[in-house]
Amino acid sequence: MGENEEPILRSLNEGWSYRPEWRSLVVERYVERCAADTRPRIADEILDAERDPLVRMAFRFRMGLRCCNEKAVAFAYRAHRENPRTGMASMMRAMVMADRRVDEIAEELHTPRANVVAFTRLFFDVERFLEVEAWLQSIAFPFDPEARADAESIRERRWLAAACLLAALAGCAVPAAGPSRPSIKAAAAAVPLRPTQLTTGTPKAGTITPMPLDRFFPLQQSNAALIYDVRPGFSYRLGHIPGARSWPKSQFDAQLAPRLAEIRAATTAKRPVILYCSDLSCQDSTKVATRLAALGHSLSILEGGYAAWKTAELPTNNY
């Protein structure tokens, strides 16, 4: 460490000013040191002195050297860099804050587990301090008057606050009421159909049909359909279509018996069964629908999923 450099705390036990992105800060400091030092072996000296394996890997990556788990480290930096556009880094932070397992986060984001581990260790090392509620709240509800107020920062603070509240108040449902909007067809047109093999026309036993948003909306408003949200439970708690029931794909077998009873009752009452997941890239609803169709049940999939509903600025429920 240089004479005028402030120490970068590596643990909350070292002080309240600990920053979850400490590893990335250490790496950038090393990179700056190499740029300022003309000695040919400066990088080797840094690697010899550094004992944290991920800091060593990330430093080698930033210096253009080969490193272990290079794809995972590259994912972490890409998620951090592209967060203003994708929101992926903010979502991972929120899910970690809500004490979600790494496997759940990886499933939600459709990415390998190693990628999530690399990102959280480099940019959001809070998992080992999740029991320190006051510190977590200082992250979720910052009181810095000079804090960034751009769209990315506001979005992330909202997600972190929601995650912090979920962790503390799990199980307390708070419906977020809001007026319906007239632009349903326009919003549906803006979200193209997910490229899956769906049949069209009148459903028969064991068939799957696409459900456009403008047809789905009146059914949802009149409670005339049985709606299942097949995203992970964390996503459902952050926000879901009012009236939808949570049936995560990962819980398909565990919840199958009671869900089949609901589906049979809905079929008898001539209420369509509709599934949805996250967006165009999410295949969870198709996978669940395929298994249900194999059992002889007819159902529909909401085109565009939850993203289509949000694009139309329709009201959501959350915890």
SULRA-V614375 format. One record per pair of residues at least 4 apart in sequence whose ideal C-beta (glycine too) atoms are under 7 Angstrom apart, sorted by sequence separation. I is the first residue (numbers start at 0). J is the second residue. If there is no record, write none. Layout:
i	j
I	J
I	J
//
This chain:
i	j
0	4
9	13
13	17
17	21
20	24
21	25
22	26
23	27
24	28
25	29
26	30
27	31
28	32
29	33
30	34
31	35
32	36
40	44
41	45
42	46
43	47
44	48
45	49
51	55
52	56
53	57
54	58
55	59
56	60
57	61
58	62
65	69
68	72
69	73
70	74
71	75
72	76
73	77
74	78
75	79
76	80
77	81
78	82
81	85
82	86
86	90
87	91
88	92
89	93
90	94
91	95
92	96
93	97
95	99
99	103
101	105
102	106
103	107
104	108
110	114
112	116
113	117
114	118
115	119
116	120
117	121
118	122
119	123
120	124
125	129
131	135
132	136
133	137
135	139
136	140
137	141
148	152
150	154
151	155
152	156
153	157
154	158
155	159
156	160
157	161
158	162
159	163
160	164
161	165
162	166
163	167
164	168
165	169
182	186
183	187
184	188
185	189
186	190
202	206
210	214
211	215
212	216
215	219
216	220
217	221
230	234
232	236
233	237
235	239
239	243
246	250
250	254
251	255
254	258
255	259
256	260
257	261
258	262
259	263
260	264
261	265
262	266
263	267
264	268
277	281
282	286
283	287
284	288
285	289
286	290
287	291
288	292
289	293
292	296
303	307
305	309
306	310
307	311
8	13
36	41
49	54
59	64
82	87
94	99
99	104
105	110
110	115
119	124
141	146
147	152
148	153
210	215
218	223
219	224
230	235
265	270
276	281
291	296
302	307
308	313
0	6
8	14
11	17
18	24
49	55
59	65
60	66
66	72
82	88
105	111
128	134
129	135
146	152
202	208
218	224
301	307
10	17
59	66
82	89
105	112
119	126
219	226
228	235
265	272
276	283
291	298
8	16
33	41
198	206
246	254
276	284
8	17
32	41
33	42
46	55
60	69
78	87
79	88
198	207
199	208
275	284
56	66
78	88
94	104
102	112
105	115
197	207
198	208
199	209
235	245
262	272
274	284
288	298
56	67
101	112
104	115
197	208
228	239
9	21
46	58
56	68
60	72
197	209
228	240
246	258
288	300
8	21
45	58
60	73
91	104
94	107
232	245
274	287
7	21
101	115
226	240
274	288
57	72
101	116
141	156
228	243
232	247
285	300
29	45
56	72
226	242
227	243
228	244
231	247
284	300
7	24
192	209
226	243
227	244
228	245
229	246
230	247
7	25
226	244
228	246
229	247
231	249
227	246
229	248
42	62
139	159
140	160
222	242
284	304
7	28
87	108
138	159
139	160
219	240
219	242
281	304
4	28
91	115
95	119
139	163
187	211
272	296
274	298
279	303
187	212
273	298
275	300
278	303
186	212
187	213
272	298
273	299
274	300
275	301
278	304
91	118
136	163
277	304
278	305
26	54
91	119
95	123
135	163
271	299
273	301
276	304
277	305
278	306
22	51
25	54
29	58
33	62
96	125
183	212
184	213
275	304
277	306
88	118
95	125
183	213
275	305
22	53
26	57
30	61
92	123
95	126
98	129
22	54
26	58
30	62
91	123
183	216
88	122
262	296
22	57
26	61
240	275
248	283
74	110
225	261
251	287
225	262
248	286
96	135
248	287
251	290
74	114
78	118
225	265
71	113
75	117
71	114
74	117
75	118
79	122
96	139
234	277
74	118
68	113
71	116
72	117
225	270
229	274
71	117
75	121
224	270
230	276
75	122
223	270
224	271
225	272
226	273
227	274
228	275
229	276
230	277
68	117
224	273
218	271
230	283
229	283
229	284
215	273
229	287
92	155
96	159
210	273
57	121
89	154
93	158
97	162
240	305
89	155
93	159
96	162
53	120
92	159
96	163
174	241
53	121
83	151
86	154
90	158
93	161
94	162
97	165
98	166
240	308
82	151
89	158
93	162
97	166
96	166
165	236
241	314
240	315
241	316
161	237
239	315
238	315
239	316
238	317
237	317
207	288
236	317
236	318
207	292
193	279
206	292
215	301
195	282
205	292
191	279
210	299
212	301
195	285
205	295
209	299
210	300
212	302
204	295
205	296
206	297
207	298
208	299
209	300
210	301
211	302
212	303
205	297
210	302
204	297
207	300
209	302
203	297
202	297
212	307
22	120
23	121
22	121
23	122
212	311
20	122
22	124
20	123
21	124
197	300
19	123
19	124
19	125
193	302
192	302
190	302
190	303
187	302
187	303
190	306
11	128
190	307
15	134
11	131
187	307
190	310
186	307
189	310
11	134
107	231
186	310
106	231
186	311
107	233
107	234
103	231
183	311
182	311
103	233
180	311
180	312
180	313
99	233
179	313
97	233
177	314
176	314
94	233
175	314
175	315
175	316
174	316
175	317
106	249
173	317
173	318
172	318
171	318
165	318
109	280
//
